[in-house]
Amino acid sequence: MRRSLVQLLVLAFVAGILAGCGSSSDRALRMTLAALDTTATAPSPAPPPTPERRCGDVTASLRPPAVMPGPGAMPAGSFMARIERRGYLVAGVDQNTLLFAYFNPLDHQIEGFEIDMLRELAKAIFGSPNDIEFKAITTAERIPAVQDGSVDIVADAMTITCQRRQQVDFSSVYYDAGQRILVPSNSPARSIKDLGGKRVCATIGSTSIQTLKALVPRPIPYGVPQRTDCLVAMQQGLVDAITSDDSILLGFKAQDPYTKIVGRRFADEPYGMAISKAHSDFVRFVNGVLAKVRADGAWRHIYHRWLGKFASTPAPPPAHYLP
């Protein structure tokens, strides 16, 4: 009965999306809806892994400019000026993570904590939070999309690591997460240590699945392209648990009340926005915007809006800058 209900809800969700796609006449919304079609093209292959190396403070980013330019007045020759001339920011996001970045079939909008953070960036460039195109990407597509210029920036629960910093630049940390596990409410598991030899789902190309492979006793990794594929796999009995960032698991728990989050964090997951290494001026600008939202209360407001019902609102994560 429960599985049948879940299947019906999924069908209703898809129908809502299709209905929305047919009724919209707004240019920006149509562009975003087209970009959210992840089945239009074959997924880009993830780049080959590069050797992990020490990089000091992995979260240290480039210092913001001493004086931030105002909206509509980006410095000549800067990457921000190029975005301004185009007329909208292109942001790579997820569309399946409730609370963080989720396509709402009721109002045909993508919404969540990360979406609001990106709208703050669009507002800093254009003066309007709506001059933005959201492009849905999978976990494995995040770095290739930044490197080939398909997107200007990625905000997609992307953990800053030494290996990733060899391929892209990161903003300062905008959210501190930690890896935990989600299990069915009747599961006897109390922590990741209870899942040795059990199938545990995580997205392909994520730090979660890499951490999973290094654990002792070792669970059996079950990789999927999209985060919500994990929830479906657990509902179908294909896996015993899901491992991901606790922020993502909160959304899963809200979607399925027959689940529970157990155990303590067993890996730190500091989120940064990924930007091409060719655009250091944009990294500095983004860090300036993040510094502003930390200082003026916007970060706390956005957190409270999306996550306040699940936890008390913490202080925003502090920024660390390179010398």
C-alpha positions in Angstrom: 0.0 0.0 0.0 2.7 2.4 1.0 4.8 1.8 -2.2 1.7 2.2 -4.3 1.0 5.5 -2.7 4.6 6.6 -3.3 4.3 5.6 -7.0 1.0 7.6 -7.3 2.7 10.7 -5.8 5.6 10.4 -8.2 3.1 10.2 -11.1 1.3 13.3 -9.8 4.5 15.1 -9.4 5.6 14.4 -13.1 2.1 15.4 -14.3 2.4 18.7 -12.5 5.7 19.5 -14.1 4.4 18.7 -17.6 1.4 20.8 -17.1 3.5 23.7 -15.9 5.8 23.4 -18.9 2.9 23.8 -21.3 1.3 26.8 -19.6 4.2 29.2 -19.0 4.7 32.2 -21.2 7.4 34.0 -19.2 10.8 34.0 -21.0 13.0 33.5 -17.9 10.7 30.7 -16.6 10.7 29.0 -20.0 14.5 29.2 -20.2 14.8 27.7 -16.7 12.2 24.9 -17.5 14.2 24.0 -20.6 17.4 23.9 -18.6 15.8 21.7 -16.0 15.3 18.9 -18.6 18.2 16.7 -17.7 17.1 14.1 -20.2 17.7 16.3 -23.3 21.4 15.4 -23.6 23.6 12.6 -22.5 25.3 13.2 -19.1 28.8 14.6 -19.4 31.4 12.2 -18.1 33.0 13.1 -14.9 36.7 14.1 -15.2 39.2 11.4 -14.3 40.2 11.5 -10.6 43.3 13.4 -9.8 45.6 12.4 -6.9 44.6 13.9 -3.6 47.1 16.2 -2.1 47.4 18.4 0.9 46.1 21.9 0.3 46.3 23.5 3.8 42.9 25.1 4.8 40.7 23.5 2.2 38.0 26.1 2.7 40.3 29.2 2.3 39.2 31.2 -0.7 40.1 34.4 -2.5 39.6 37.6 -0.5 36.7 39.9 -1.6 37.5 43.2 -3.4 38.1 46.2 -1.1 35.2 48.0 -2.7 32.3 46.0 -4.2 30.8 47.4 -7.5 27.1 48.3 -7.4 24.4 46.5 -9.4 24.5 47.3 -13.0 28.0 48.7 -12.7 30.3 45.7 -13.1 34.0 46.6 -13.8 34.9 46.7 -17.5 36.6 43.5 -18.7 35.5 41.5 -15.7 33.6 38.2 -15.9 30.8 39.9 -14.1 30.5 42.5 -16.9 30.2 39.6 -19.4 27.3 38.2 -17.3 25.8 41.6 -17.1 25.9 42.1 -20.9 24.2 38.7 -21.4 21.4 39.8 -19.1 21.2 36.9 -16.7 23.3 34.6 -14.5 23.5 30.9 -15.4 23.6 28.7 -12.3 24.0 24.9 -12.1 21.7 23.5 -9.5 20.0 20.3 -8.4 16.2 20.1 -8.8 15.4 17.2 -6.5 16.7 18.3 -3.0 13.8 19.4 -0.9 14.7 22.5 1.2 17.8 23.2 -0.8 17.0 23.2 -4.5 13.7 21.6 -5.5 11.3 22.1 -8.5 7.9 22.8 -7.0 5.2 21.5 -9.4 2.5 23.6 -7.7 4.0 27.0 -8.7 6.5 25.8 -11.4 9.4 27.4 -9.6 12.7 26.0 -8.4 13.2 26.9 -4.8 15.2 26.4 -1.6 18.1 27.6 0.5 20.7 27.4 -2.3 18.3 29.0 -4.8 17.8 32.0 -2.5 21.6 32.3 -2.0 22.0 32.4 -5.8 19.3 35.0 -6.1 21.3 37.2 -3.8 24.2 37.0 -6.3 21.9 37.9 -9.2 20.6 40.9 -7.2 24.2 42.0 -6.6 24.9 41.9 -10.4 21.7 43.2 -11.8 19.7 44.7 -9.0 17.0 42.0 -9.4 17.0 38.5 -7.9 15.1 37.2 -10.9 17.8 37.7 -13.6 18.9 34.1 -13.4 18.6 30.9 -15.4 18.8 27.7 -13.4 20.3 24.7 -15.2 19.7 21.3 -13.6 22.8 19.1 -13.4 23.6 15.8 -11.8 26.3 15.4 -9.2 28.8 14.0 -11.7 28.1 16.9 -14.1 29.0 19.7 -11.7 32.7 20.1 -12.4 32.5 19.5 -16.2 29.7 22.1 -16.4 31.9 24.7 -14.7 35.0 23.8 -16.7 33.3 24.0 -20.2 31.4 27.2 -19.4 27.9 25.7 -19.6 27.2 27.5 -16.3 28.7 30.5 -14.6 28.6 29.0 -11.2 27.4 25.8 -9.4 25.6 25.8 -6.0 24.6 22.2 -5.5 25.5 20.9 -2.0 29.1 20.6 -3.3 31.7 19.8 -0.7 35.0 21.6 -1.0 37.9 19.1 -1.2 41.5 19.3 -2.2 40.9 17.1 -5.2 38.1 19.3 -6.5 40.1 22.4 -5.9 42.6 21.2 -8.4 39.8 21.4 -11.0 37.7 24.4 -10.0 37.8 27.3 -7.7 35.4 27.6 -4.7 33.8 30.5 -2.9 34.0 30.7 0.8 31.8 28.3 2.7 28.1 29.2 2.6 26.8 26.1 4.5 28.4 23.6 6.9 27.0 20.1 6.5 28.1 16.7 7.7 27.6 13.1 6.4 25.1 10.9 8.2 22.7 8.1 7.3 19.0 7.7 6.7 17.3 4.4 7.3 13.7 3.1 7.3 12.0 3.8 10.6 12.0 0.1 11.5 15.7 -0.4 10.9 17.8 -1.6 13.8 20.8 0.4 12.6 22.0 3.1 14.9 25.1 4.3 13.1 27.1 3.7 9.9 29.1 1.0 11.8 25.9 -1.2 11.8 25.8 -1.2 8.0 28.9 -3.3 7.2 28.0 -5.6 4.3 24.7 -3.8 3.7 23.8 -1.9 0.6 24.0 1.9 1.2 23.0 4.4 -1.5 24.8 7.5 -2.5 25.1 9.6 -5.7 27.9 8.9 -8.2 30.7 11.4 -8.0 29.8 12.6 -4.5 32.1 12.7 -1.5 29.6 10.6 0.3 30.2 7.6 -1.9 34.0 8.1 -1.7 33.8 8.1 2.1 31.6 5.0 2.0 34.2 3.0 0.1 36.9 3.8 2.8 34.8 2.7 5.8 35.6 -0.4 8.0 33.4 -2.4 8.3 32.7 -1.6 4.6 29.1 -1.2 3.4 28.3 -2.1 -0.2 28.1 1.2 -2.2 25.0 1.5 -4.4 25.6 4.5 -6.7 22.9 6.4 -8.5 22.9 9.5 -10.8 20.3 11.7 -8.8 19.9 12.1 -5.1 16.2 11.3 -5.1 17.0 8.0 -6.8 18.4 6.9 -3.4 15.1 7.6 -1.7 13.2 5.6 -4.4 15.7 2.7 -4.0 15.2 2.6 -0.3 11.4 2.7 -0.6 11.6 -0.2 -3.1 13.8 -2.2 -0.7 16.8 -2.2 -3.0 19.1 -0.6 -0.3 19.2 -0.7 3.5 20.2 3.0 4.0 21.1 6.2 2.3 24.2 8.2 3.1 24.5 11.9 2.2 24.9 15.3 3.9 22.5 15.8 6.8 21.0 18.8 5.0 19.9 16.6 2.1 18.7 13.8 4.4 16.4 16.4 6.2 14.6 16.9 2.9 14.3 13.1 2.4 12.9 12.7 5.9 10.4 15.5 5.2 9.3 13.6 2.0 9.0 10.2 3.7 7.9 10.1 7.3 8.7 6.4 7.4 12.4 7.1 7.7 14.8 8.4 10.4 18.3 9.9 10.5 20.6 8.0 12.8 24.1 8.3 14.1 26.5 11.2 14.4 28.3 13.0 11.6 31.2 10.9 10.4 32.6 13.3 7.8 32.6 17.1 7.4 30.9 18.6 4.3 31.6 22.3 3.9 29.7 23.6 0.9 31.2 26.1 -1.5 30.0 27.5 -4.9 32.1 26.2 -7.7 33.5 28.6 -10.3 36.0 28.2 -13.2 39.7 28.8 -12.4 39.7 31.2 -15.3 37.5 33.7 -13.4 39.3 34.7 -10.2 37.6 38.1 -10.3 34.2 36.4 -10.1 35.4 34.2 -7.1 36.3 37.4 -5.3 33.0 39.1 -6.2 30.9 36.0 -5.0 32.9 36.1 -1.8 32.0 39.8 -1.4 28.3 38.9 -1.8 28.6 36.1 0.7 30.3 38.4 3.2 27.4 40.8 2.8 24.7 38.2 3.4 26.5 37.0 6.5 26.8 40.5 7.9 23.3 42.0 7.1 21.2 39.0 8.4 20.2 37.7 4.9 21.9 34.4 5.5 20.0 33.8 8.8 16.7 34.9 7.1 17.2 32.4 4.3 18.2 29.6 6.7 15.2 30.3 8.9 12.9 30.3 5.9 13.9 26.9 4.7 15.4 25.0 7.6 14.2 26.8 10.7 11.4 24.3 11.4 13.9 21.5 11.6 16.6 23.1 13.7 17.5 26.4 15.4 19.1 28.9 13.2 22.9 28.9 13.6 25.4 31.6 12.9 26.6 31.6 9.3 29.8 29.7 8.7 32.8 32.1 8.9 34.8 32.9 5.8 38.4 31.8 5.5 40.6 33.7 3.0 43.9 32.9 1.4 46.9 35.2 2.4 
